[in-house]
Amino acid sequence: MCEVKTLFLIDGEHYPSVIGGAIRELVERDGLEPVALFWLGGTEKVGGVGELEGLGFPVVVAQDMLRDLRTALEQLAPELVIDLSDEPVLDTPTRFAIGSLVLKAGAIYRGADFEFHPPRLESNLGKPSCSIIGTGKRSGKTAISAQLARFLVERGHRPAVVAMGRGGPLRPEVLRGAEQEITPEFLLAQCAAGKHAASDYFEDALTARVTTVGCRRCGGGMAGEAFVTNFAEGAAIAAGLPEDVIILEGSGTAIPPVQAATRILVVSAAQPFEVVGGYFGTYRLLISDYVVITMCEKPFADPPQIWRLEEEVRRVREDARILRTVFRPLPLTPIQGRSVYFTSTAPPDIGWVLRAYLEEKYDCQVVGISHNLSNRSRLLADLETAPPFELLLTELKAAAVDVATRYCVDRSLGVVYADNLPISVGEESEREFFSAVTERMLKNAGKISHD
C-alpha cells in the first residue's frame, strides 16, 4: 500500500506520550508517512520542544502560525494534514484559516470529525482562460463574465463562456450568441422545451453576443466543489471550438472544476466581512489573482464598510488587484421615449437610484419597479397591479422568461432585456482592470493559476 505523506498538527495541551501514541495508531491504521510534526503552541503539558523531538519525527515550531504553516506546506508538500490539536490552541475561525491554506496547497485537511478536500480540477484547456468565482449568489459573476467577454472582443479575441447553473441542461449546449437572435419568442420556446431559459449561458450569449456553453450543477461544497456537474464536459467542448479564449463562470459559491490561467473573485460589498475573509472565503481569496467588489454604494454598504472589506481582502491576499464597482441597468435595445416597467433582483432600497439612472440616461419614463424577479408568485402579482406601460425592461434572471416575458407577450407588450453593467467607482477603471486580467490570461495560457 502506498503511504500518504502526512503533516501532523500538534499542541502542548496534550502529553507528548499521548501525541506519539495517536500518531503511531494513525500511521498503522491508515498507512501514513509522517513528514513532520507542526507544533502550534500551548504549554500546559509540554515543557519545551525538546520533549516533542523525542517522539522520533522532525518538529516544526510555529512562531507565526499561519505564515509558518504556509512555508511548511510549500517545503514539505504533504498530501494530507491531520489536526491533532484542539481548543484552546485552535478555535473554529483559525481552523478555517488553516484549512484554506491546506486546500490551497492541494492537500486534504482532516480532523477528528471533519475532512476537507481541495475541489477537483480537470486538466488545463490549453487556451488562455479565466475562472470567475464568487463568495455568494447574486454577487455579479455573470455581469463580470459578460463585461470581460466584451472587452476581449474589443481586443480582437473570440471568447467562449462556459457557465453552469442550477437550471442548466442535462448535456452541455452550445449557443452562438453572435449568430442566434435571442428574442422573447426564442426564449419562450426554450421554456416550452423544458429548459430554464434564464440560465446564465442564455444571459451571457444575449448580453455579450459571444459563444456560450451551458452546463448544470447540483449541490455545492463548502470549499466550492459541485456535488454533480457536467461542467468539465462543457469546458472540453469549448476547448474544441474555434474560439481562442475561454471564460469559466462559477455558480453561487461553486468553483468551475477546470484548471485556469487566472481567477477573478467577485465579492458583494453587502456580504459580512467574515464570509469574505473567513470560513472558506479565505480559500477563494488565496486562489484568486483579482477581486471585483460589487455594489459599492448605499444601501448595500457605506464607505467605511467598503474600506473594511478591502482591508479584509488585503489581509488574506496582500497582492490582489481590486476593482470597486456599482451596477447599472443597460437596456439591450432602445427604450427612449417609452413608458417602462422594470423587473430586477436588486433590493427595493436601490430602486430609486435605478429609476433615476434609467430616466436620465435613456430618456424613458419608469412607471414602476418590481424587485421580485426571483419570487415567481410575487412577481406575477406585481405585474398584474402595475400601472399601464409600453415596455417591460427586465434582467434575464430567475423568472424573467417563464413569468415576466410570458405575461407581456400574452398581452402584446414589448419586452427589452437588460444587462447589469459594472461601473468602476474606484481609482482604477474597468478597462485598466480587464486589460491586466487579459494580459495574465495570455501570459499564463497552458499554466495553472497558483500551481
C-alpha positions in Angstrom: 0.0 0.0 0.0 1.3 3.4 -0.9 2.0 5.5 2.2 0.4 9.0 2.3 2.8 11.9 3.1 1.3 13.5 6.2 1.9 16.6 8.3 0.6 16.4 11.8 -0.6 19.5 13.7 0.0 19.1 17.4 -0.1 21.3 20.5 1.2 21.5 24.0 -2.2 20.8 25.6 -1.6 17.0 25.1 1.1 15.0 26.8 3.9 14.0 24.4 3.2 10.3 25.0 -0.4 10.8 24.1 0.6 12.6 20.9 3.1 9.9 20.0 0.6 7.1 20.7 -2.0 8.7 18.5 0.4 9.2 15.6 1.6 5.6 15.8 -2.0 4.4 15.8 -3.0 6.5 12.8 0.2 5.6 10.9 -0.5 1.9 11.3 -4.3 2.1 10.7 -4.3 4.4 7.7 -0.9 3.8 6.0 0.6 7.2 6.7 4.1 8.5 6.2 4.8 11.4 8.7 6.9 14.1 7.1 6.9 16.3 10.2 5.1 17.5 13.3 3.9 21.1 13.3 3.8 22.5 16.9 1.0 25.1 17.1 1.8 26.1 20.7 0.4 25.5 24.1 2.5 24.8 27.2 0.2 23.1 29.7 1.5 19.6 29.2 4.7 20.2 27.2 7.6 21.9 28.8 9.5 22.6 25.6 10.2 21.5 22.0 12.8 19.0 23.2 10.1 16.8 24.7 8.5 16.6 21.2 11.7 15.8 19.4 11.8 12.6 21.5 8.9 11.3 19.5 11.2 10.5 16.6 9.8 12.9 14.0 11.0 16.2 12.7 9.3 19.1 14.5 8.5 22.5 13.1 7.8 25.1 15.8 5.4 27.8 14.7 6.4 31.4 15.6 3.7 32.9 13.3 1.2 30.1 12.9 -0.3 30.8 9.5 2.8 32.2 7.9 5.0 29.3 9.1 2.4 26.7 8.1 2.3 28.1 4.6 6.1 27.7 4.4 5.9 24.2 5.8 3.2 23.2 3.2 5.4 24.6 0.4 8.6 22.9 1.6 7.2 19.5 2.7 4.4 19.1 0.2 2.2 16.8 2.3 -0.8 15.1 0.7 -2.6 15.1 4.0 -2.7 17.3 7.1 -4.0 15.7 10.2 -5.1 18.1 13.0 -4.4 16.5 16.4 -4.9 19.9 18.2 -7.9 21.2 20.0 -9.3 24.2 21.9 -7.9 26.4 23.3 -4.9 26.4 20.9 -7.1 26.3 17.8 -10.6 27.8 17.6 -13.0 27.4 14.7 -12.0 30.6 12.8 -8.4 29.6 13.0 -9.2 26.1 11.8 -10.9 27.5 8.7 -7.8 29.7 8.0 -5.6 26.6 8.4 -8.0 24.6 6.2 -7.8 27.3 3.5 -4.0 27.2 3.4 -4.0 23.4 3.3 -6.6 23.2 0.4 -4.7 25.9 -1.4 -1.6 23.7 -1.2 -3.6 20.9 -2.8 -3.7 18.7 0.4 -6.5 17.2 2.4 -7.3 18.7 5.8 -8.5 16.1 8.3 -9.6 16.3 11.9 -11.4 14.1 14.4 -14.8 14.6 12.8 -14.2 16.5 9.6 -12.3 16.2 6.4 -12.0 18.8 3.6 -10.7 18.1 0.1 -9.5 20.7 -2.4 -12.0 20.9 -5.2 -11.0 18.6 -8.0 -9.9 20.3 -11.2 -9.8 18.8 -14.6 -6.9 19.3 -16.9 -6.0 22.7 -18.3 -7.8 23.6 -21.5 -4.6 24.6 -23.4 -6.1 28.0 -24.2 -6.0 31.3 -22.4 -8.6 31.1 -19.7 -10.1 32.9 -16.7 -12.2 31.4 -14.0 -14.8 33.7 -12.4 -15.9 32.6 -8.9 -17.9 34.2 -6.1 -18.4 34.3 -2.4 -22.1 34.1 -2.8 -25.2 34.0 -5.1 -26.1 37.3 -6.8 -22.8 38.9 -6.3 -22.5 39.7 -10.0 -20.4 36.9 -11.6 -22.4 36.8 -14.8 -22.2 40.6 -15.3 -18.4 40.4 -14.8 -18.2 37.5 -17.2 -20.1 39.4 -19.9 -18.0 42.5 -19.4 -14.8 40.6 -19.7 -16.1 38.9 -22.8 -17.0 42.2 -24.4 -13.5 43.6 -23.5 -11.9 40.6 -25.1 -13.9 41.0 -28.3 -12.8 44.7 -28.5 -9.2 43.4 -28.2 -9.7 41.2 -31.2 -10.3 37.9 -29.4 -13.1 35.3 -29.8 -14.1 34.3 -26.3 -16.3 31.5 -25.3 -18.1 31.4 -21.9 -18.7 28.2 -20.1 -21.4 28.7 -17.5 -23.1 26.3 -15.0 -26.3 26.8 -13.2 -28.8 25.0 -11.0 -31.2 25.1 -14.0 -28.7 24.1 -16.7 -29.1 21.5 -19.4 -28.7 17.7 -19.0 -26.0 17.7 -21.7 -23.8 20.8 -22.3 -25.3 23.0 -25.0 -23.6 25.5 -27.3 -25.3 28.8 -28.0 -23.7 31.1 -30.6 -24.7 34.5 -29.3 -23.2 36.4 -32.2 -25.4 34.4 -34.7 -28.6 33.5 -32.8 -31.1 36.2 -32.4 -32.2 35.8 -28.8 -35.8 37.2 -28.8 -38.6 36.8 -26.2 -40.2 34.3 -28.6 -36.9 32.3 -28.8 -36.6 32.2 -25.0 -40.3 31.2 -24.5 -39.7 28.4 -27.0 -36.8 27.2 -24.9 -39.1 27.3 -21.8 -41.7 25.3 -23.7 -38.9 22.7 -24.4 -38.4 22.3 -20.6 -35.3 24.5 -20.3 -34.5 27.2 -17.8 -34.3 30.0 -20.4 -32.9 32.5 -17.9 -29.9 30.3 -17.2 -26.6 32.1 -17.2 -25.4 30.9 -20.6 -28.5 32.4 -22.2 -27.8 35.7 -20.4 -24.1 35.7 -21.4 -25.0 34.9 -25.0 -27.6 37.7 -25.0 -25.6 40.4 -23.3 -22.1 39.8 -24.6 -23.1 38.3 -28.0 -20.5 35.6 -27.8 -20.5 31.8 -27.9 -21.6 30.2 -24.7 -21.7 26.6 -23.4 -24.4 25.9 -20.9 -23.9 23.3 -18.1 -25.6 22.3 -14.9 -24.6 21.6 -11.4 -26.4 20.3 -8.3 -25.2 20.9 -4.8 -22.1 22.9 -3.6 -19.5 22.1 -1.0 -18.0 24.5 1.5 -14.8 24.8 -0.5 -16.6 25.2 -3.8 -16.9 21.7 -5.3 -20.2 20.9 -7.0 -21.7 17.6 -6.0 -22.8 16.7 -9.5 -22.0 18.7 -12.6 -21.3 18.3 -16.4 -19.1 21.4 -16.4 -15.9 19.6 -17.3 -17.6 18.1 -20.4 -18.8 21.6 -21.4 -15.3 23.0 -20.9 -13.9 20.3 -23.2 -16.5 21.2 -25.8 -15.4 24.9 -25.5 -11.7 23.9 -25.9 -12.6 22.2 -29.3 -14.4 25.3 -30.6 -12.6 27.9 -32.8 -12.8 30.5 -30.1 -9.4 31.4 -28.7 -10.1 32.4 -25.1 -12.3 30.7 -22.5 -14.1 32.2 -19.6 -15.1 29.7 -16.9 -18.1 31.0 -14.9 -18.9 29.7 -11.5 -22.3 29.3 -9.9 -23.1 30.6 -6.4 -20.1 29.7 -4.4 -19.3 26.7 -6.7 -16.0 26.9 -8.4 -15.6 25.8 -12.1 -13.9 22.4 -11.8 -11.3 23.1 -14.5 -7.8 24.5 -14.3 -7.5 28.1 -15.3 -4.7 30.5 -16.1 -6.1 33.1 -13.7 -9.1 33.7 -11.5 -11.3 36.7 -10.6 -13.2 36.5 -7.3 -16.5 38.5 -7.3 -17.5 39.8 -3.8 -20.6 41.8 -2.9 -20.0 44.7 -0.6 -23.2 43.8 1.2 -21.7 40.5 2.4 -20.5 40.1 6.0 -16.7 40.5 6.4 -16.3 37.0 7.9 -17.9 35.4 4.8 -15.3 37.1 2.6 -12.2 36.8 4.7 -13.2 33.9 6.9 -14.6 30.4 6.6 -13.6 29.2 3.1 -13.9 32.7 1.7 -10.2 32.7 2.7 -9.6 29.8 0.4 -11.3 31.6 -2.5 -9.2 34.7 -1.9 -6.0 32.6 -1.8 -6.6 31.0 -5.2 -7.7 34.3 -6.9 -5.5 36.9 -8.5 -8.1 39.6 -9.0 -11.0 40.7 -6.8 -14.1 42.7 -8.0 -16.1 44.2 -5.2 -19.6 44.9 -6.5 -22.4 47.0 -5.1 -20.1 49.6 -3.6 -22.8 52.1 -2.6 -25.6 52.6 -0.2 -27.8 50.9 0.8 -25.5 47.9 0.3 -22.5 49.4 2.1 -21.2 52.7 3.2 -17.6 53.9 2.6 -16.2 52.6 6.0 -17.7 49.2 5.3 -16.1 49.1 1.8 -12.7 50.1 3.2 -13.0 47.5 5.9 -13.9 44.9 3.3 -10.8 45.8 1.2 -8.7 45.5 4.4 -10.1 42.0 4.8 -9.2 41.1 1.3 -5.7 42.6 1.7 -5.2 40.7 5.0 -5.5 37.4 3.1 -4.2 38.4 -0.3 -2.0 41.5 0.0 -1.1 41.4 -3.7 -4.7 41.1 -5.0 -5.7 43.6 -7.6 -9.1 45.1 -6.5 -11.8 46.8 -8.6 -14.6 48.6 -6.9 -17.9 48.7 -8.9 -21.6 49.5 -8.9 -24.1 48.0 -11.3 -26.4 50.0 -13.6 -29.0 48.6 -16.0 -28.0 48.6 -19.7 -31.0 48.1 -22.0 -30.0 46.0 -24.9 -32.5 47.6 -27.3 -33.7 51.3 -27.3 -36.3 52.4 -24.7 -36.1 56.1 -25.3 -39.5 57.9 -25.1 -41.3 54.8 -23.8 -43.1 54.1 -20.6 -41.2 51.2 -18.9 -41.8 48.8 -16.1 -38.6 47.4 -14.7 -38.2 43.9 -13.1 -35.0 43.2 -11.2 -33.3 41.1 -8.5 -32.0 44.3 -6.9 -33.4 45.1 -3.4 -36.1 47.8 -3.0 -33.7 50.2 -1.2 -31.8 50.8 -4.5 -34.9 51.2 -6.6 -34.9 55.0 -6.7 -31.3 55.0 -7.9 -32.1 52.6 -10.8 -35.2 54.6 -11.7 -33.3 57.9 -11.8 -30.5 56.4 -13.8 -32.8 54.9 -16.4 -34.8 58.0 -16.8 -31.8 60.3 -17.1 -29.6 58.1 -19.2 -32.2 56.7 -21.6 -34.9 59.4 -21.6 -37.7 57.0 -20.6 -40.5 57.0 -18.0 -40.2 54.3 -15.4 -43.7 53.8 -14.2 -42.8 51.1 -11.7 -40.2 48.6 -10.5 -40.6 45.0 -9.2 -37.8 43.7 -7.1 -39.3 40.3 -7.0 -37.8 38.7 -10.1 -36.6 35.8 -8.1 -40.0 35.2 -6.5 -42.5 34.0 -9.1 -45.8 34.5 -7.3 -44.9 38.0 -6.1 -43.5 38.9 -9.5 -46.8 37.9 -11.1 -48.7 39.9 -8.5 -46.5 43.0 -9.2 -47.1 42.7 -12.9 -50.9 42.4 -12.5 -51.1 45.5 -10.3 -48.5 47.6 -12.3 -49.5 50.9 -13.8 -50.0 50.8 -17.6 -46.7 50.5 -19.5 -45.5 50.0 -23.1 -42.3 48.1 -22.4 -41.1 45.6 -19.9 -37.4 46.0 -19.1 -36.0 43.0 -17.3 -32.8 41.3 -16.3 -32.5 37.8 -17.8 -32.6 36.0 -14.5 -34.8 33.8 -12.3 -38.4 34.2 -13.5 -37.7 36.7 -16.3 -38.9 34.4 -19.1 -41.5 31.9 -17.7 -43.3 34.7 -15.8 -42.4 38.2 -16.9 -41.8 37.6 -20.6 -44.7 35.3 -20.9 -47.0 37.8 -19.2 -46.1 40.6 -21.6 -46.0 38.6 -24.8 -49.5 37.3 -24.0 -50.7 40.9 -23.7 -48.8 42.2 -26.8 -46.5 44.3 -24.6 -42.9 44.9 -25.7 -40.0 43.2 -23.8 -36.5 44.5 -23.6 -33.7 42.7 -21.7 -31.1 44.5 -19.7 -27.6 43.7 -18.7 -26.1 44.7 -15.3 -23.2 47.0 -16.4 -20.3 47.1 -13.8 -19.0 50.7 -13.5 -15.8 51.5 -11.6 -16.2 53.8 -8.6 -12.5 53.4 -7.5 -9.2 54.7 -8.7 -8.8 52.0 -11.4 -11.0 51.9 -14.5 -12.8 48.8 -15.7 -10.6 48.9 -18.9 -7.3 49.0 -16.9 -8.5 46.1 -14.7 -9.7 43.9 -17.5 -6.6 44.7 -19.5 -4.5 43.4 -16.7 -6.7 40.2 -16.5 -6.3 39.7 -20.2 -2.5 40.0 -20.1 -2.3 37.5 -17.4 -4.6 35.1 -19.2 -2.4 35.3 -22.3 0.9 35.1 -20.4 -0.2 32.0 -18.4 -2.0 30.2 -21.2 -1.4 26.5 -20.6 -0.4 27.0 -17.0 -2.5 26.7 -13.8 -3.2 29.6 -11.6 -1.2 29.2 -8.3 0.1 25.8 -9.2 
